[in-house]
């Protein structure tokens, strides 16, 4: 398939060496507030837009750590979305308005997820302006992990229940899906 788009390389600048090849205990998806309020045309009341990101959580020296699997869009006119891996010194962000977590069904490392993102071309990703691009991306990652047997059967359905729960809160705005396309 030919496309006029060039995928952005996966940004690993903030992924520390100590967090590579670490066996993950729990996979977490967090819902965090964006810094500004946004107006949704379906609701006249301004609400906080929610950003979704994934994370592989583990302990090192008895302290919680995680590798965040995240997306970001740099330029409003550029539909390409960048995938980013970031080392964190916590499992769940203190600014999360909600999160979903599941133990892994089989042993898998932080680097294994990085390779799965590459192998499945999950960095070949365009925001289409119609919904929540970050949620489209993270649900696809969860689906790929479930299909590979890394996450337990029913993981995606369970995550979708958490998304519906956050979406039902009148303070938050979780746009409809899909908000992005893969190529």
C-alpha positions in Angstrom: 0.0 0.0 0.0 1.4 3.4 -0.9 0.6 6.4 1.2 1.7 10.0 1.0 2.4 9.9 4.8 5.7 9.1 6.5 5.3 7.6 10.0 7.1 9.5 12.7 9.8 7.4 14.5 8.8 6.2 17.9 10.2 8.7 20.4 12.2 6.8 23.1 14.3 9.8 24.3 12.6 9.7 27.7 12.6 5.9 28.1 15.5 5.2 30.5 17.7 2.1 30.0 16.7 0.9 33.5 13.1 0.5 32.2 14.0 -1.5 29.1 13.6 -5.3 29.0 11.7 -5.2 32.4 9.0 -7.8 32.9 5.6 -6.1 33.3 3.3 -7.0 36.2 0.3 -5.0 35.2 -0.9 -3.2 32.1 -2.7 0.1 32.9 -4.7 2.6 30.9 -5.1 6.0 32.4 -7.5 8.8 31.7 -5.9 12.2 32.4 -7.3 15.7 32.1 -6.0 17.9 29.3 -4.8 21.3 30.6 -7.7 23.3 29.1 -11.5 23.0 29.0 -13.0 22.3 25.6 -16.4 22.9 24.3 -18.3 19.9 22.8 -20.9 20.9 20.3 -23.3 18.2 21.8 -23.1 19.9 25.2 -23.0 23.6 25.9 -21.2 23.2 29.2 -17.4 23.3 28.8 -15.8 20.0 29.9 -12.3 18.7 30.4 -11.0 16.8 27.4 -9.6 13.4 28.5 -6.3 12.0 27.2 -5.7 8.2 27.3 -2.4 6.5 27.6 -1.1 3.0 28.4 1.5 1.8 30.7 3.4 -1.3 31.7 3.8 -1.2 35.5 6.4 -3.1 37.6 8.5 -2.8 40.7 12.2 -2.0 40.9 13.9 -2.0 44.3 10.4 -2.2 45.9 9.2 1.0 44.2 6.5 1.3 41.6 7.7 2.3 38.1 6.2 2.1 34.6 6.9 2.6 31.0 4.2 4.9 29.4 3.0 4.1 25.9 1.6 7.4 24.7 0.7 9.5 21.7 1.1 13.1 20.9 0.4 15.4 18.0 2.9 18.3 17.5 1.4 20.4 14.7 -2.3 21.0 14.2 -2.0 20.9 10.4 0.0 17.7 10.4 -2.2 14.6 10.8 0.7 12.3 11.8 0.7 11.3 15.4 3.9 10.4 17.3 4.1 7.4 19.6 6.2 8.0 22.7 7.7 5.7 25.4 8.4 7.5 28.7 9.9 6.2 31.9 7.8 7.0 35.0 8.5 6.7 38.7 5.0 5.7 39.4 2.4 3.2 38.1 -0.7 5.5 37.9 -0.6 9.2 37.5 -1.8 11.2 40.5 -3.7 13.4 37.9 -5.6 10.5 36.5 -9.4 10.9 36.7 -9.7 7.1 36.2 -7.7 4.1 35.2 -8.1 0.5 34.1 -5.6 -2.2 35.1 -5.2 -5.9 34.4 -2.4 -8.4 35.2 -0.7 -9.9 32.2 -1.7 -13.4 31.0 1.9 -14.2 30.1 5.3 -12.9 30.7 6.0 -9.8 28.6 8.6 -7.0 28.9 8.5 -3.3 28.2 10.7 -3.9 25.2 8.3 -6.6 23.9 5.5 -4.0 23.8 7.8 -1.6 22.0 8.5 -4.4 19.4 4.8 -5.2 19.1 4.1 -1.5 18.4 6.8 -1.6 15.6 5.7 -5.0 14.2 2.0 -4.0 14.0 2.9 -0.5 12.6 1.0 1.2 15.4 3.2 4.3 14.8 1.6 4.5 11.3 -1.1 6.6 12.7 -3.1 9.7 11.5 -5.4 11.8 13.6 -8.6 12.4 11.5 -10.2 15.2 13.6 -13.4 13.2 14.2 -12.9 11.9 17.7 -10.4 10.8 20.3 -7.2 9.8 18.5 -5.4 8.8 21.7 -8.3 6.5 22.7 -8.3 4.9 19.2 -4.6 4.2 19.6 -4.7 2.8 23.1 -7.7 0.5 22.4 -5.9 -0.8 19.3 -2.8 -1.5 21.4 -4.9 -3.3 24.0 -6.6 -5.4 21.3 -3.2 -6.4 19.8 -2.0 -7.4 23.3 -5.1 -9.4 23.9 -4.9 -11.1 20.5 -1.3 -12.0 21.2 -2.4 -13.6 24.6 -0.4 -11.0 26.6 -3.6 -9.6 28.2 -6.4 -11.9 29.3 -9.4 -12.6 27.1 -12.0 -9.9 27.6 -9.4 -7.2 28.3 -10.6 -4.8 25.6 -14.3 -5.3 26.6 -13.3 -4.5 30.2 -11.4 -1.4 29.1 -14.4 -0.2 27.1 -16.5 -0.4 30.2 -14.0 2.0 32.0 -14.1 4.3 29.0 -17.9 4.4 29.1 -17.7 5.1 32.9 -15.4 8.1 32.3 -17.5 9.3 29.3 -20.6 9.3 31.4 -19.2 11.8 33.9 -20.5 15.3 32.9 -17.3 17.0 33.9 -15.2 15.1 31.2 -15.3 14.9 27.5 -14.3 11.7 25.8 -15.0 12.2 22.0 -16.5 9.4 20.0 -14.5 6.9 18.1 -12.7 6.5 15.8 -10.5 9.5 16.1 -7.7 8.2 14.0 -6.7 5.8 11.3 -3.9 3.4 10.9 -2.1 2.9 7.6 
